[in-house]
Amino acid sequence: MTQDPSKAAKARAVVASLLIVEACVIAALGLWLIFLTLTADSFEFLPLLGDLLFVSLGSGGLAGAAIGYRRGKYFGRAPAVLANLIALGVVSYQVQAGLWLVAVPLAILATATLAAALRAIPTAE
């Protein structure tokens, strides 16, 4: 199946943009968790280290996947799909907890990004 190169580039740009949005959301969430850890009544180093790893690996990984998609490389697809499948799993826990305000936007963003990532075809360079 041959795809028009300009359409493929546009599809990859959409995926990259969605992944950047997700990376920013994870960075904001992680910074909030770091803030909560630093301002808690009792300070513990390991939760802070976990938050720092969450921010750097989660946000950085999605940003790296976005760069991969924008350049048309294959290495961005698997992390993008995996991260959004995990996000959909998180949605189920948010629904069970009754946190619809978090679950619905996360489900929409994860589903849109997952569908776009699976549809966009990286170039075989």
Residue pairs with C-beta under 8 A, 6 or more apart in sequence:
3 121
5 123
8 72
8 120
8 121
8 123
9 72
11 116
11 119
11 120
11 121
12 69
12 70
12 72
12 120
12 122
13 69
13 70
14 116
14 120
15 66
15 69
15 76
15 80
15 113
15 116
15 117
15 120
16 66
16 67
16 69
16 70
16 76
17 66
18 109
18 112
18 113
18 116
19 62
19 63
19 65
19 66
19 69
19 76
19 80
19 113
19 117
20 62
20 63
20 66
21 109
22 62
22 83
22 84
22 87
22 109
22 110
22 113
23 58
23 59
23 60
23 62
23 63
23 66
24 59
25 109
26 54
26 55
26 58
26 59
26 62
27 55
27 59
30 51
30 52
30 54
30 55
30 58
30 59
31 55
33 51
33 54
33 55
34 48
34 51
34 52
34 55
37 43
37 44
37 47
37 48
37 51
38 48
58 83
61 79
61 83
62 79
62 80
62 83
64 76
64 79
65 75
65 76
65 77
65 79
65 80
65 83
66 76
66 80
67 76
68 74
68 75
68 76
68 77
68 122
69 76
69 77
69 80
69 117
69 120
69 122
72 122
72 123
72 125
73 122
73 123
73 125
74 122
74 124
76 122
77 117
77 122
80 113
80 114
80 117
81 114
81 117
81 118
84 110
84 111
84 113
84 114
84 117
85 114
87 106
87 109
87 110
88 107
88 110
88 111
88 114
90 106
91 103
91 106
91 107
91 110
94 100
94 102
94 103
94 106
95 103
